Amino acid sequence: MKVVLASGNRKKLAELQLILGHLAIELVPQTTFGIPEAVEDGLSFVENAIIKARHAARLTGLPAIADDSGLEVDALNGAPGIYSARYSVMHEYAPPGMDVDSANNALVLERMQGVEESGRTARFQCVIALMRYPEDPMPLICQGTWEGRILLQACGTNGFGYDPIFHVPSHNCASAQLPPEVKNSISHRALALQQLLARWPFTLQE
Ligand code: ITT
């Protein structure tokens, strides 16, 4: 059986495919079908995950999995949150020569200047939605949270997004300093996908 992975983010897709590799199904990225990105106009991770999965299921006629995720920083009242991918763009923060991920990280670090250690708590959130068909009235929703802190400066080159500024207490390093197999066993995405795997046989039965 084929299932569409409703994401256009290459690095996120790689993590999803690696963790879901155990499933005896064919996971096809939505880009293979030439599907345009969905308009993510929900106000929560759950809404956006459903919007993206429904969009891909509609356009392919196949079951679809979407991941909506982001960084929640307590000292910034939960920002960048659902706007994590476009945080710097929304704030028109674009230092010359910086890619969007680096600008996002630089903006969080700038806004966290002067915040002491105890106030630097943050977490990654991940919601995975599985829609069996476009009109699925009961999408399967799985969720994972990964607690950490915002570092004082970016470290490491692995992963993507905010990994260089996210301190992982269990390993005392930045998420971007973790080998991929370690991140993929403890991250917000790994936790959400573990739930998906545990509930999988029931959700796709006809
Ligand atoms: P799709 O919607 O196409 O899947 P996207 O990157 O736009 O790709 P989201 O809207 O879910 O996806 O935004 C997720 C953003 O949150 C992502 O671009 C990163 O900035 C951040 N993020 C999510 N998971 C992360 C992780 O594991 N490590 C670092 N940053 C992460």
Residues whose N, C-alpha, C, O or C-beta is under 5 A from the ligand:
A	BS01	ITT	A6 S7 G8 N9 D67 D68 S69 G70 L71 S84 A85 F160 G161 Y162 D163
